Amino acid sequence: MIMVKYKVEVDHKLCIGCGACTVACDNFVMNGDKAKPVNAEVESLGCNQEAADGCPVEAIKIHKVE
């Protein structure tokens, strides 16, 4: 069985540090005035997608890892 993995990234040039992602998903924490993922590679989109969808500046990008 092939496990699909996803890479979760925060574009720090776009991130305004509002913390919306940290409320939506426990995979995000604040690092100073910017957000960062706790785990950069995940096996399930889960709340990571909710965090990306809720980011007001679209700073969170999720890519499928081939």
N, C-alpha and C positions, 0 to 999 in steps of 0.2 A: 504494500500500500504506500502510495506516494503522499508524503506530508507537504502541504503547501505552507510556505512561510512568507511572512510579510515584513518589510523593512519600514519602520516608523521613524520619520525625521521631522525636526522642527527647523524651519528657516529662521535663523536668529536675526536676519536683516528685516524680516517682516513681523516677527513676534513683538507685540506691544506689552507683554507681561500681565495681561488682564486676569489670568488664572482660570479662565472658563474651562480649559482642558482638564485642569486638576480637579474640578468639581465633577466633570462628566466621567472621568476615568482615573482609576488609581495607578495607571501606568505612567502618569505624568506628574512631575514635581517641579517646583520652581527652583531655579539655579540662579540666584541673584535676582535680576529683573527679567529673566527669560525662562521659558518653560523648556523642559527636556524630558524625553521618555526614559523611564527606568530601564526598560528592556527595549533595545533598538530593533530586535527581531522577535516577532511573535508568531504563534501558530494559528491564532484566531483573531479576526478583526475585532469582534466584540465591541467593547466600549471605546477602543481606539478610533473606530469609524465615527462614533458619536462625538468624540472630542474633535476630530477633523471637521465634521459637519458643523459643529458649533463654534468653531474658531472664527471670530469676526473679521480677521484679516487673511484667512486661508493660509496660515503659516505651517500647518501640519500636512505633510505629504505621506502617503502610504503607497508602497510599491510592492508588487508580488516579486519574490525572489525566485529566480529560475534555477 
